[in-house]
Amino acid sequence: METSTGAFFIVGILVLVLLIGILRNRAELLLNFALRGISGMLLIYFLNFFLESYMPLAMPTVKVGYNLVTFLTSAFLGFPGVAALYGINFYMLL
């Protein structure tokens, strides 16, 4: 094996290892994003249910809808994003 062929072989293996590391990290980020979005939508569902059934007179219209914007907000920001959605909704009632 010549020196240049061996060097290309080593560089190719290093690039392959780095690519595998990047793809594994990206898969973890996508999974984390999806789980935050799903857990945020579940939290919105249960908070809507709680506010509707246990506080009907105090908070009759405080509900956050289920749509792409609420999913992306809860996926990007997590639970503080859900709190921000409810804060915006409370502010709109004033």
C-alpha distances in whole Angstrom, upper triangle without the diagonal:
4,7,8,6,6,10,11,10,12,15,15,16,18,20,21,22,24,25,26,28,30,31,32,35,36,37,39,40,42,43,45,46,47,49,51,52,53,55,57,58,59,61,63,64,65,67,68,70,71,73,74,76,77,78,79,82,80,77,78,75,72,70,66,65,62,60,56,57,58,55,53,55,55,51,51,53,54,57,58,58,60,63,62,63,66,67,67,69,72,72,73,76,77
4,6,5,6,9,10,11,12,14,15,17,19,20,21,23,25,26,27,29,30,32,33,35,36,38,39,41,42,44,45,47,48,50,51,53,54,56,57,59,60,62,63,65,66,67,69,71,72,73,75,77,77,78,80,82,80,77,78,76,73,70,66,65,62,60,56,57,59,56,53,55,55,51,51,53,54,57,58,58,60,63,62,63,66,67,67,69,72,72,72,75,77
4,6,5,6,9,10,11,12,14,15,17,18,20,21,23,24,26,27,29,30,32,33,35,36,38,39,41,42,44,45,47,48,50,51,53,54,55,57,59,60,62,63,65,66,67,69,70,72,73,75,76,77,78,81,79,75,76,74,71,68,65,64,61,59,55,56,57,54,51,53,53,50,49,51,52,55,56,56,58,61,60,61,64,65,65,67,70,69,70,73,75
4,5,5,6,9,10,10,12,14,15,16,18,20,21,22,24,26,27,28,30,32,33,34,36,37,39,41,42,43,45,47,48,49,51,52,54,55,57,58,60,61,63,64,65,67,68,70,71,73,74,75,76,79,76,73,74,72,69,66,62,61,58,56,52,53,55,52,49,51,51,48,46,49,50,54,54,54,56,59,58,59,62,63,62,65,67,67,68,71,72
4,5,5,6,9,10,10,12,14,15,16,18,20,21,23,25,26,27,29,30,31,33,35,36,37,39,41,42,43,45,47,48,49,51,52,54,55,57,58,60,61,63,64,66,67,68,70,72,73,73,75,77,76,72,73,70,68,65,61,60,57,55,51,52,53,50,48,50,50,47,46,48,49,53,54,53,55,58,57,58,61,62,62,64,67,67,67,70,72
4,5,5,6,9,10,11,12,14,15,17,19,20,21,23,24,26,27,29,30,32,33,35,36,38,39,41,42,44,45,47,48,50,51,53,54,56,57,59,60,61,63,65,66,67,69,71,71,72,74,76,74,71,72,70,67,64,61,59,56,54,51,52,53,50,47,49,49,46,45,47,48,51,52,52,54,57,56,57,60,61,61,63,66,66,67,70,71
4,5,5,6,8,10,11,12,14,15,17,18,20,21,23,24,26,27,29,30,32,33,35,36,38,39,41,42,44,45,47,48,49,51,53,54,55,57,59,60,61,63,64,65,67,69,70,70,72,74,72,69,70,68,65,62,59,58,55,53,49,50,51,48,45,47,47,44,42,45,46,49,50,50,52,54,54,55,58,59,59,61,63,63,64,67,69
4,5,5,6,9,10,10,12,14,15,16,18,20,21,22,24,26,27,28,30,31,32,34,36,37,39,40,42,43,45,46,47,49,51,52,53,55,57,58,59,61,62,64,65,67,68,69,70,73,71,67,68,66,63,60,56,55,52,50,47,47,49,46,43,45,45,42,41,43,44,48,49,48,50,53,52,53,56,57,57,59,62,62,62,65,67
4,6,5,6,9,10,11,12,14,15,17,19,20,21,23,25,26,27,29,30,32,33,35,36,37,39,41,42,43,45,47,48,50,51,53,54,56,57,58,60,61,63,64,66,67,68,69,72,70,67,68,65,62,59,56,55,52,50,46,47,48,45,43,45,45,41,40,43,44,47,48,47,50,52,52,53,56,57,57,59,61,62,62,65,67
4,5,5,6,9,10,11,12,14,15,17,18,20,21,23,24,26,27,29,30,32,33,35,36,38,39,41,42,44,45,47,48,50,51,53,54,55,57,59,60,61,63,65,65,66,68,70,68,65,66,64,61,58,55,54,51,49,46,46,47,44,42,44,43,40,39,41,42,45,46,46,48,51,50,51,54,55,55,57,60,60,61,64,65
4,5,5,6,9,10,11,12,14,15,16,18,20,21,22,24,26,27,28,30,32,33,35,36,37,39,41,42,43,45,47,48,49,51,53,54,55,57,58,59,61,63,64,64,66,68,66,63,64,62,59,56,52,51,49,46,43,44,45,42,39,41,41,37,36,39,40,43,44,43,46,48,48,49,52,53,53,55,57,57,58,61,63
4,5,5,6,9,10,10,12,14,15,16,18,20,21,22,24,26,27,29,30,31,33,35,36,37,39,40,42,43,45,46,48,49,51,52,54,55,57,58,60,61,62,63,64,67,65,62,63,60,57,55,51,50,47,45,41,42,43,40,38,40,40,36,35,38,39,42,43,43,45,48,47,48,51,52,52,54,56,57,57,60,62
4,5,5,6,9,10,11,12,14,15,17,19,20,21,23,24,26,27,29,30,32,33,35,36,38,39,41,42,44,45,47,48,50,51,53,54,55,57,58,60,61,62,63,66,64,61,62,59,56,54,50,49,46,44,41,42,43,40,37,39,39,35,35,37,38,41,42,42,44,47,46,47,50,51,51,53,56,56,57,60,62
4,5,5,6,9,10,11,12,14,16,17,18,20,21,23,24,26,27,29,30,32,33,35,36,38,39,41,42,43,45,47,48,49,51,53,54,55,57,59,59,60,62,64,62,59,60,58,55,52,49,48,45,43,40,40,41,38,36,38,37,34,33,35,36,39,40,40,42,44,44,45,48,49,49,51,54,54,55,58,59
4,5,5,6,9,10,10,12,14,15,16,18,20,21,22,24,26,27,28,30,31,33,35,36,37,39,41,42,43,45,47,48,49,51,52,53,55,57,58,58,60,62,60,57,58,56,53,50,46,45,43,40,37,38,39,36,33,35,35,31,30,33,34,37,38,38,40,43,42,43,46,47,47,49,52,52,52,55,57
4,5,5,6,9,10,11,12,14,15,16,18,20,21,23,24,26,27,29,30,32,33,35,36,38,39,40,42,43,45,46,48,49,51,52,54,55,56,57,59,61,59,56,57,55,52,49,45,44,41,39,36,37,38,35,33,35,34,31,30,33,33,37,38,37,40,42,42,43,46,47,47,49,51,52,52,55,57
4,5,5,6,9,10,11,12,14,16,17,19,20,21,23,24,26,27,29,31,32,33,35,36,38,39,41,42,44,45,47,48,49,51,53,54,55,56,57,60,58,55,56,54,51,48,45,44,41,39,36,37,37,34,32,34,33,30,29,31,32,35,36,36,38,41,41,42,44,45,46,48,50,51,52,54,56
4,5,5,6,9,10,11,12,14,15,17,18,20,21,23,24,26,27,29,30,32,33,35,36,37,39,41,42,43,45,47,48,49,51,53,53,54,56,58,56,53,54,52,48,46,42,42,39,37,34,34,35,32,30,31,31,27,26,29,29,33,34,33,36,38,38,39,42,43,43,45,47,48,49,52,53
4,5,5,6,9,10,10,12,14,15,16,18,20,21,22,24,26,27,29,30,31,33,35,36,37,39,41,42,43,45,46,48,49,51,52,53,54,57,55,52,52,50,47,44,41,40,37,35,31,32,33,30,28,30,30,26,25,28,28,32,33,32,35,37,37,38,41,42,42,44,46,47,47,50,52
4,5,5,6,9,10,11,12,14,15,17,18,20,21,23,24,26,27,28,30,32,33,34,36,38,39,40,42,43,45,46,48,49,50,51,53,56,54,51,52,49,46,43,40,39,36,34,31,32,33,29,27,30,29,25,25,28,28,31,33,32,34,37,37,37,40,41,42,43,46,47,47,50,52
4,6,5,6,9,10,11,12,14,16,17,18,20,21,23,24,26,27,29,31,32,33,35,36,38,39,41,42,43,45,46,48,49,49,51,54,52,49,50,48,45,42,39,38,35,34,30,31,31,28,26,28,27,23,23,25,25,29,30,30,32,34,35,35,38,39,40,42,44,44,46,48,50
4,5,5,6,9,10,11,12,14,15,16,18,20,21,23,24,26,27,29,30,31,33,35,36,37,39,41,42,43,45,47,47,48,49,52,50,47,48,45,42,40,36,35,33,31,28,28,29,26,23,25,25,21,20,23,24,27,28,28,30,32,32,33,36,37,37,39,42,42,43,46,47
4,5,5,6,9,10,10,12,14,15,16,18,20,21,22,24,26,27,29,30,31,33,35,36,37,39,40,42,43,45,46,47,48,51,49,46,47,44,41,38,35,34,31,29,26,27,28,24,22,25,24,20,20,23,23,27,28,27,29,32,32,32,35,37,37,38,41,42,42,45,47
4,5,5,6,9,10,11,12,14,15,17,18,20,21,22,24,26,27,28,30,32,33,34,36,38,39,40,42,43,44,45,47,50,48,45,46,44,40,38,34,34,31,29,26,27,27,24,22,24,23,20,20,22,22,25,27,26,28,31,31,32,35,36,36,38,40,41,42,45,47
4,5,5,6,9,10,11,12,14,15,16,18,20,21,22,24,26,27,29,30,32,33,34,36,37,38,40,42,43,43,45,48,46,43,44,42,38,36,32,32,29,28,25,25,25,22,20,22,21,17,17,19,19,23,24,24,26,28,28,29,32,33,34,35,38,38,40,42,44
4,5,5,6,9,10,10,12,14,15,17,18,20,21,23,24,26,27,29,30,31,33,35,36,37,39,41,41,42,44,46,44,41,42,40,37,34,30,29,27,25,22,23,23,20,18,20,19,15,15,18,18,22,23,22,24,27,27,27,30,32,32,34,36,37,38,40,42
4,5,5,6,9,10,11,12,14,15,16,18,20,21,23,24,26,27,29,30,32,33,34,36,37,39,40,41,42,45,43,40,41,39,36,33,30,29,25,24,21,23,23,19,18,20,19,15,16,19,18,22,24,23,24,27,27,28,30,32,32,34,36,37,38,40,42
4,5,5,6,9,10,10,12,14,15,16,18,20,21,22,24,26,27,28,30,31,32,34,36,37,38,39,41,43,42,39,40,38,34,32,29,28,25,24,22,22,22,19,17,19,17,14,14,17,16,19,21,21,22,25,26,26,29,30,31,32,34,36,37,39,41
4,5,5,6,9,10,11,12,14,15,16,18,20,21,22,24,26,27,28,30,31,32,34,36,37,37,39,42,40,37,38,35,32,30,26,26,23,22,19,19,19,16,14,16,15,11,11,14,13,17,19,18,20,22,23,23,26,27,28,29,32,33,34,36,38
4,5,5,6,9,10,11,12,14,15,17,18,20,21,23,24,26,27,29,30,31,33,35,36,36,38,40,39,36,36,34,31,28,25,24,21,19,16,17,17,14,13,15,14,10,11,14,14,17,19,18,19,22,23,23,25,27,27,29,31,32,33,35,37
4,5,5,6,9,10,11,12,14,15,16,18,20,21,23,24,26,27,28,30,31,33,34,35,36,39,38,35,35,33,30,27,24,23,20,20,17,19,18,14,14,16,14,11,12,15,13,16,19,18,19,22,23,23,25,27,28,29,31,33,33,35,38
4,6,5,6,9,10,10,12,14,15,16,18,20,21,22,24,26,27,28,30,31,32,33,35,37,36,33,34,32,28,26,23,22,20,19,17,18,17,13,13,14,12,8,10,12,10,13,16,15,16,19,20,20,23,24,25,26,29,30,31,33,35
4,6,5,6,9,10,11,12,14,15,17,18,20,21,22,24,26,27,28,30,31,32,33,36,34,31,32,29,26,24,20,20,17,16,14,14,13,10,9,11,9,5,7,10,9,12,14,13,14,17,18,18,20,22,23,24,26,27,28,30,33
4,5,5,6,9,10,11,12,14,15,17,18,20,21,23,24,26,27,29,30,31,32,35,33,30,31,28,26,23,19,18,15,15,13,14,13,9,9,12,10,7,10,12,11,13,16,14,15,18,19,18,21,23,23,24,27,28,29,31,33
4,5,5,6,8,10,10,12,14,15,16,18,20,21,22,24,26,27,28,29,30,33,32,29,30,28,25,22,19,19,16,16,15,16,14,11,11,13,10,8,11,12,10,12,15,14,14,17,19,18,20,22,23,24,26,28,29,30,33
4,6,5,6,9,10,10,12,14,15,16,18,20,21,22,24,26,26,27,29,31,29,26,28,26,22,20,17,17,15,15,14,14,12,9,9,10,7,5,8,8,6,8,11,10,11,14,15,15,17,19,20,21,23,25,26,27,30
4,6,5,6,9,10,11,12,14,15,16,18,20,21,22,24,25,26,27,30,28,25,26,24,21,18,14,14,11,11,10,11,9,5,7,8,5,4,8,9,7,9,12,10,10,14,14,13,16,18,19,19,22,23,24,26,28
4,5,5,6,9,10,11,12,14,15,17,18,20,21,23,24,25,26,29,28,25,25,23,21,18,15,14,11,12,11,13,10,7,10,11,8,8,11,12,10,11,14,13,12,15,17,15,17,20,20,20,23,25,25,27,29
4,5,5,6,9,10,11,12,14,15,16,18,20,21,22,23,25,28,26,23,24,23,20,17,15,15,13,14,14,15,12,9,12,12,8,8,12,12,8,9,12,12,10,13,15,15,16,18,20,20,22,24,25,26,28
4,5,5,6,9,10,10,12,14,15,16,18,20,21,21,23,25,24,21,22,20,17,14,11,12,10,12,12,12,8,7,9,9,5,7,10,9,6,6,10,8,6,10,12,11,12,15,16,16,18,20,21,22,25
4,5,5,6,9,10,10,12,14,15,16,18,20,20,21,24,23,20,20,18,16,12,10,9,7,9,10,11,8,6,10,10,7,9,12,12,10,10,13,11,8,12,13,11,12,16,16,16,18,21,21,22,25
4,5,5,6,9,10,11,12,14,15,16,18,19,20,24,23,20,20,19,16,13,12,12,10,12,14,15,11,10,13,13,10,12,15,15,12,11,14,13,10,13,16,14,14,18,19,18,20,22,23,23,26
4,5,5,6,8,10,10,12,14,15,16,17,19,22,20,17,18,17,14,12,11,12,11,14,15,15,11,11,14,13,10,12,15,13,10,8,11,11,8,10,13,12,11,15,16,15,17,20,20,21,24
4,6,5,6,8,10,10,12,14,15,16,17,19,18,15,16,14,11,8,7,8,8,11,13,13,9,10,13,12,9,12,15,14,12,10,12,11,7,9,12,9,9,13,14,12,14,17,17,18,21
4,6,5,6,9,10,11,12,14,15,16,19,18,15,15,14,12,9,8,9,8,12,14,15,11,12,15,15,12,15,18,17,15,13,16,14,11,13,15,13,12,16,17,15,17,20,20,20,23
4,5,5,6,9,10,10,12,13,15,18,17,15,15,15,13,11,11,12,12,15,18,18,14,15,18,17,14,17,20,18,16,13,16,15,12,13,16,14,13,16,18,16,17,20,21,20,23
4,5,5,6,8,10,10,11,13,16,14,12,13,13,10,8,9,11,12,16,18,17,14,15,18,16,14,17,19,17,15,12,14,14,10,11,13,12,10,13,15,13,13,17,18,17,20
4,5,5,6,8,10,10,11,14,13,10,10,10,8,6,7,9,10,14,17,17,13,15,18,17,15,18,21,19,17,15,16,15,12,12,15,12,10,13,15,12,13,16,16,16,19
4,6,5,6,8,10,10,14,14,12,12,12,11,9,11,12,13,17,20,20,16,17,21,20,18,21,23,22,20,17,19,19,15,16,18,16,14,17,18,16,16,20,20,19,22
4,5,5,6,7,9,12,12,10,11,12,11,10,12,14,16,19,22,22,18,19,23,21,19,22,24,22,20,17,19,19,15,15,18,16,13,16,18,16,15,19,20,18,21
4,6,6,5,7,10,9,7,8,9,7,8,11,13,15,19,22,21,18,20,22,21,19,22,24,22,20,17,18,18,14,14,16,14,11,14,16,13,12,16,16,15,17
4,6,6,5,9,10,7,7,8,8,8,11,13,15,19,22,22,19,21,24,22,21,24,26,25,23,20,21,21,17,17,19,17,14,17,18,14,14,18,18,16,19
4,6,6,10,11,10,10,12,12,12,15,16,18,22,25,25,22,23,27,25,23,26,29,27,25,22,24,23,19,19,22,20,17,20,21,18,18,21,21,19,22
4,6,9,9,9,10,13,12,13,16,18,20,24,27,26,23,25,28,26,24,27,29,27,25,22,23,23,20,19,22,20,17,19,21,18,17,21,21,19,21
4,6,5,6,7,10,10,12,15,18,20,24,27,26,23,25,27,25,24,27,29,27,25,22,22,23,19,18,20,19,15,17,19,16,14,18,18,16,18
4,6,6,5,9,10,11,15,17,20,23,27,26,23,25,28,26,25,29,30,28,27,24,24,24,21,20,22,19,16,18,19,16,15,18,18,15,17
4,6,6,9,11,14,17,20,23,26,29,28,25,28,30,28,27,31,33,30,29,26,26,26,23,21,23,21,17,19,20,17,15,18,18,14,16
4,6,9,9,13,16,19,22,25,28,26,24,26,29,26,25,29,30,28,27,23,23,23,20,18,20,19,15,16,17,14,12,15,15,12,13
4,6,6,9,12,15,18,21,24,23,20,23,25,23,22,26,27,25,24,21,21,20,17,16,17,15,12,13,14,11,9,13,13,10,12
4,6,8,12,14,18,21,24,23,20,23,26,24,23,27,28,26,25,23,23,22,19,18,19,17,14,15,16,12,11,14,13,10,13
4,6,9,11,15,17,21,19,17,20,23,21,21,24,26,24,23,21,21,20,17,16,17,14,11,13,13,9,9,12,10,8,12
4,7,10,13,16,19,17,15,18,20,18,17,21,22,21,20,17,17,16,13,13,13,11,8,10,10,7,7,10,10,8,11
4,6,10,12,16,14,12,15,17,16,15,19,20,19,18,16,16,15,12,12,13,10,8,11,11,7,9,12,11,11,14
4,7,9,12,11,8,11,13,12,12,15,17,16,15,14,14,12,9,10,11,7,7,10,10,7,10,13,12,12,16
4,6,10,9,7,10,13,12,12,15,17,17,16,16,17,14,11,13,13,10,10,14,12,10,14,16,14,15,19
4,7,8,6,7,11,11,11,13,16,16,15,15,17,14,12,15,15,11,13,16,15,13,17,19,18,19,22
4,6,6,6,9,10,11,12,14,16,15,16,17,14,13,16,15,12,14,17,16,15,18,20,18,20,23
4,6,5,6,8,10,10,12,14,14,16,17,13,13,17,16,13,16,18,17,17,20,21,20,22,25
4,5,5,6,9,10,11,12,13,14,15,11,11,14,12,10,13,15,13,14,17,18,17,20,22
4,6,5,6,8,10,10,11,11,12,8,8,11,10,8,10,13,12,12,15,17,16,18,21
4,5,5,6,9,10,10,11,13,10,9,13,13,11,13,16,15,16,19,20,20,22,25
4,5,5,6,8,9,12,12,9,10,14,13,11,15,17,16,17,20,21,21,23,26
4,5,5,6,7,9,9,6,7,10,9,8,12,13,12,14,17,17,18,20,23
4,6,5,5,6,8,5,6,9,9,9,11,13,14,15,17,19,19,21,24
4,6,5,9,10,8,9,13,13,12,15,17,17,18,21,22,23,25,27
4,6,9,10,8,10,13,12,13,16,17,17,19,21,22,23,25,27
4,7,6,5,8,10,9,11,13,14,15,17,19,19,21,23,25
4,6,5,7,9,10,11,13,14,16,17,19,20,22,24,25
4,5,5,6,9,10,11,12,14,15,17,18,20,22,23
4,5,5,6,9,10,10,12,14,15,16,18,20,21
4,5,5,6,9,10,10,12,14,15,17,19,20
4,5,5,6,9,10,11,12,14,15,17,19
4,5,5,6,9,10,10,12,14,15,17
4,5,5,6,8,10,10,12,14,16
4,5,5,6,9,10,11,13,15
4,5,5,6,8,10,11,13
4,5,5,6,9,10,11
4,5,5,6,9,10
4,5,5,7,9
4,5,5,7
4,5,5
4,6
4
